Amino acid sequence: MSGSNRMVEKSKRSIKDALLDLMYEKDFSRITVNELLVRANISRGTFYAHFSNLEDVRQQLINDLFEHADSIFSEYKPSQLSDDPYPVMVMVSEMICDSRDPAKRLFKFVNVYDLGVTLKTWLTRYILSDEALVEKLGGLDIATIYARYIAGGVMHAYNMWIVNDFPVSPEVLAKTLCSILCGGLKAAISE
């Protein structure tokens, strides 16, 4: 990575970190660009070179979470997860635990329904990316129904855990998500 790319990434990271810090202190709707500039120790020009507004920064933080999830799941096909998803789910649960507090701050002022739809869409797309699994499930139309149902269960468990502050370890969360995922996939494949 060249020096200028490193500086760009460093500036973006400073802006995103500053927004997360400010979201600890106050509602997102009450944060100003000026506050963010001071907290990130950057100029207005630097901010607007990377982001359009504060919502753009928050959306990038959300996108970062999804990109991280993509990187974890990219090594595994959904059909592999129906055999033994626990190792992957522990990694995901650890990521969720590590990002739990930032996620709560990020999602606090996002419409929970929209967030659930986005998360379900991401997981559904992941499940449907496995052509062999889609075929085992009976084709794309039927697989889409199964995938949305399974994704809904997994995402509901995650949303409830985030929103209600359930005090569970990554291992317990992983075991629960495995049951939802495995139960759904195994039941669908065995029909």
N, C-alpha and C positions, 0 to 999 in steps of 0.2 A: 504494500500500500504506500503510495507516495505521501510526501509530507503534507501537501494540501488536502488530500483525502483524509488523512489522520486529523487534521485541524477541523475539517467539516464535521467528521464523526464526533470529535470531542465537543464541538459547539452544540451539535444536536443532542448529545448525551447530557450536557450541562443544562440545556433547556428542559429536557424531559425530566431529569432529576429534580430540577427546581420546581417544576409543576407538581410533581408528586409530593415534595416537601410542603409546598403551600397548601395542598389538598389535605394535609394533616391538620392544618391550622384553621381552615375556613372552607365554606361551601365553594364549589367550583364557580358558581355563578357570581361570586363576590371577588374573585381573583382578577386583577388587572394585568395587562401586558407590562405596565411600568413596574409592578411588584416583581413580576417574573424576570424582567431585565436586571433588576438589582440583585435578586437572589442568584441568578445564573452568572452574574458578572459579565454580561455581554451588551453589545450595542443594539439599538433598535434595528439598524440595518442588517446586522447579523441574524437577528430573529426573523425578520421578514424575508431574508434570503433563503431561509429553510422552511418557514411555516407561514400560512396565510393569517391564522388567528389562533387563539387558545384552544378552540375546539379541534383544530387541525393537529395540535400537539397531543391532545388527549386521544384522538383517533389513532395517531401513530403509536402511542403507547399500547393501545388495544391491539393494533396490528402486530406489534412486536410480540405480544403474548401468543397470538395465533401462529406466527412464524416459528416461534420456539416450539410450540406443539407440533407443527409440521415437521420440524427437524427430528423430534423424538420418534414420531410415528413413521417417518419415511423409510425406516429400515425394516418395517414389519408390514406384511399384508394382513388385512382384516381376517382372512381365513386362518392365518397362523395364530391370531389372538383367540380364536374360538377353541384352540387346543389348550393353551396355557397363557392367558393374558397377564398373569400375576407379575412377572418381572417388568413388563412394560407399564402396567398400571402402577407399580411402586414408583417407577421413574416419573410418571405423570403426576402421581399424588405428591411426590416430593417437590416437583415443579409447582404444583398448585399451592402447597404449603409455603414454599418460598415466595410465591407471588400473591399469597392470600391478602396480605395487607395492602399492597399496591392495587390489587384487583378490587378490593372493597372501595378504595378511594376512587378508582377509575369508574367503577360501575355505579357508584352511589347516585349519580344524577343522570344515569342513562336509563331509559325506559326498560324495565326488567323484561317485559314481553319481547321487545326488539332484541335485547341481548340473548334471550333464550332462543329466538328464531335464528340468530346469527350462529350461536354455538351448535344448535341442532343441524343447521345447514352445513357447517364445517365437518361435523362428525358423519353426517349422512354422505357427503361427498367422499370422505375417506373410505367408508364401508363400500360404497358403490365403485370405488376405484379398482377393486379386486374382481376382475372379469370372471374368474373361475367361481368365486363365491356368488356372484350375480347369477351365473348359470345354475349353480346348485340350488339357489333360492327360487328358481323358476322363471327367470327373465327380469328385465329391467323394471317393468311396472310393479311386479310383486316384490322384488328386492327393494325398491324405493319405499314401499309401505313398511316392510320390516325394518329397513335402515332408519326411517323417521321415528318409528316406535322405539327402537333400541336407543337411538340418539336422544330421544325425549326423556327416557328413563335415566340415562347417564347424566344428562345435563340438568335434569330436575334435582338429582342428588347433589350435584356440584353447586347449583344455585342455592339450595336450601342450606348447605354447609357454609357457604360464604355469607349468606344473609343472616342466618340464625346463630352464627358463632358456635357450632357444635364442636366441643373439645375432643376431637379424635386425632389419632396419629395418622401419618401417611400410610402405614400398613393397614390400619382399619379401613380407611377410605379406599385403598387399593382393593382390599378384599370385597368390599361392598360393590364397587364399580365392576369388579370381575364377575360377581354374581349376576349383575344386571346384563353386562355384555355377553358373558358366556351363556347365561340362561336364554337370552334372546337369540343369539346366533345358533346355538346348539339345537334349540327347539325348532327354529326355522329350517335348518339344514336337515333335521331328522324327519320332517314331514314328508 
